[in-house]
Amino acid sequence: MSAEDATIWLFSYGTLRQRNVQLATFGRELEGHDDALVGFSRAMVEIKDPAVVATSGETHHPIVAPSGNPADEVPGAVFRITPAELAAADSYEVSDYKRVAVTLKSGIEAFVYINAAG
Protein backbone atom coordinates (compact mmCIF):
# COMPACT_ATOMS: atom_id res chain seq x y z
CA MET A 1 0.00 0.00 0.00
CA SER A 2 1.29 3.44 -0.82
CA ALA A 3 0.50 6.43 1.37
CA GLU A 4 -1.51 8.11 -1.38
CA ASP A 5 -3.83 5.08 -1.52
CA ALA A 6 -4.85 5.55 2.13
CA THR A 7 -7.52 8.17 1.53
CA ILE A 8 -10.36 6.97 3.76
CA TRP A 9 -10.79 7.53 7.49
CA LEU A 10 -12.25 4.68 9.54
CA PHE A 11 -13.24 5.11 13.19
CA SER A 12 -13.16 2.07 15.47
CA TYR A 13 -14.38 1.76 19.04
CA GLY A 14 -14.05 -2.03 19.16
CA THR A 15 -12.30 -5.04 17.69
CA LEU A 16 -10.92 -3.27 14.61
CA ARG A 17 -8.47 -1.64 17.04
CA GLN A 18 -7.03 -5.07 17.94
CA ARG A 19 -3.68 -5.86 16.30
CA ASN A 20 -4.70 -9.48 15.56
CA VAL A 21 -7.95 -8.35 13.89
CA GLN A 22 -6.11 -5.73 11.83
CA LEU A 23 -3.53 -8.26 10.64
CA ALA A 24 -6.25 -10.78 9.73
CA THR A 25 -8.51 -8.19 8.07
CA PHE A 26 -6.06 -5.76 6.44
CA GLY A 27 -2.78 -7.68 6.35
CA ARG A 28 -1.07 -4.91 8.31
CA GLU A 29 -1.23 -3.09 11.61
CA LEU A 30 -3.02 0.24 11.22
CA GLU A 31 -1.62 3.48 12.58
CA GLY A 32 -4.22 5.73 14.12
CA HIS A 33 -4.93 8.28 16.78
CA ASP A 34 -7.51 8.75 19.51
CA ASP A 35 -10.80 10.41 18.67
CA ALA A 36 -14.43 10.13 19.74
CA LEU A 37 -17.86 9.59 18.23
CA VAL A 38 -20.22 12.27 19.55
CA GLY A 39 -23.95 11.71 20.13
CA PHE A 40 -23.70 7.91 20.29
CA SER A 41 -23.88 5.36 23.11
CA ARG A 42 -22.19 1.98 23.31
CA ALA A 43 -23.66 -1.46 24.08
CA MET A 44 -22.60 -5.06 23.42
CA VAL A 45 -23.87 -7.51 20.78
CA GLU A 46 -23.43 -11.29 20.63
CA ILE A 47 -21.46 -12.37 17.55
CA LYS A 48 -22.64 -15.65 16.03
CA ASP A 49 -20.32 -15.78 13.00
CA PRO A 50 -17.64 -18.36 13.95
CA ALA A 51 -15.03 -16.80 11.64
CA VAL A 52 -15.42 -13.38 13.26
CA VAL A 53 -15.30 -14.91 16.76
CA ALA A 54 -12.16 -16.82 15.77
CA THR A 55 -10.53 -13.65 14.45
CA SER A 56 -11.41 -11.42 17.41
CA GLY A 57 -11.29 -14.06 20.13
CA GLU A 58 -14.50 -12.60 21.55
CA THR A 59 -18.15 -13.73 21.43
CA HIS A 60 -19.49 -10.25 22.28
CA HIS A 61 -18.42 -7.08 20.50
CA PRO A 62 -19.20 -3.44 21.24
CA ILE A 63 -21.82 -1.75 19.09
CA VAL A 64 -22.98 1.86 18.98
CA ALA A 65 -26.21 3.64 18.14
CA PRO A 66 -27.26 7.29 18.06
CA SER A 67 -28.27 8.37 21.55
CA GLY A 68 -29.93 11.69 20.75
CA ASN A 69 -27.72 13.30 23.41
CA PRO A 70 -24.84 15.47 22.11
CA ALA A 71 -23.10 15.05 25.47
CA ASP A 72 -22.65 11.30 24.86
CA GLU A 73 -19.28 10.20 23.44
CA VAL A 74 -17.80 6.85 22.46
CA PRO A 75 -13.98 6.85 22.59
CA GLY A 76 -11.96 5.05 19.97
CA ALA A 77 -9.34 5.49 17.29
CA VAL A 78 -9.40 6.79 13.74
CA PHE A 79 -7.30 5.12 11.05
CA ARG A 80 -6.41 6.10 7.47
CA ILE A 81 -7.14 3.15 5.16
CA THR A 82 -7.45 2.34 1.46
CA PRO A 83 -10.67 1.61 -0.46
CA ALA A 84 -9.64 -2.08 -0.60
CA GLU A 85 -9.19 -2.09 3.19
CA LEU A 86 -12.65 -0.54 3.62
CA ALA A 87 -14.06 -3.42 1.57
CA ALA A 88 -12.17 -5.85 3.83
CA ALA A 89 -13.67 -4.16 6.90
CA ASP A 90 -17.14 -4.48 5.33
CA SER A 91 -16.52 -8.22 4.93
CA TYR A 92 -15.35 -8.56 8.55
CA GLU A 93 -18.37 -6.85 10.09
CA VAL A 94 -21.45 -9.04 10.64
CA SER A 95 -24.99 -8.04 9.62
CA ASP A 96 -25.69 -6.49 13.04
CA TYR A 97 -23.57 -3.54 11.84
CA LYS A 98 -23.99 -1.03 9.03
CA ARG A 99 -21.39 1.45 7.80
CA VAL A 100 -22.24 5.14 7.97
CA ALA A 101 -20.34 8.39 7.49
CA VAL A 102 -19.95 10.59 10.58
CA THR A 103 -18.06 13.66 11.73
CA LEU A 104 -15.86 12.82 14.70
CA LYS A 105 -15.14 15.06 17.67
CA SER A 106 -11.91 16.18 15.96
CA GLY A 107 -13.86 17.28 12.87
CA ILE A 108 -12.57 14.39 10.74
CA GLU A 109 -15.18 12.84 8.47
CA ALA A 110 -14.91 9.07 8.81
CA PHE A 111 -16.79 5.84 8.32
CA VAL A 112 -17.95 3.90 11.37
CA TYR A 113 -19.94 0.71 11.88
CA ILE A 114 -23.08 1.24 13.95
CA ASN A 115 -26.09 -0.84 15.01
CA ALA A 116 -27.95 -1.79 11.83
CA ALA A 117 -31.20 -1.96 13.80
CA GLY A 118 -31.07 1.75 14.52
JOKAGI-V891799 format. One record per run of one state. SS is the DSSP state (~ for helix, > for strand, _ for the rest). FROM is the first residue (numbers start at 1). TO is the last residue. If there is no record, write none. Layout:
SS&FROM&TO ; SS&FROM&TO
This chain:
_&1&2 ; ~&3&5 ; _&6&7 ; >&8&12 ; _&13&14 ; ~&15&17 ; _&18&18 ; ~&19&26 ; _&27&31 ; >&32&38 ; _&39&39 ; >&40&46 ; _&47&49 ; ~&50&56 ; _&57&59 ; >&60&66 ; _&67&72 ; >&73&81 ; _&82&82 ; ~&83&92 ; _&93&96 ; >&97&103 ; _&104&108 ; >&109&115 ; _&116&118
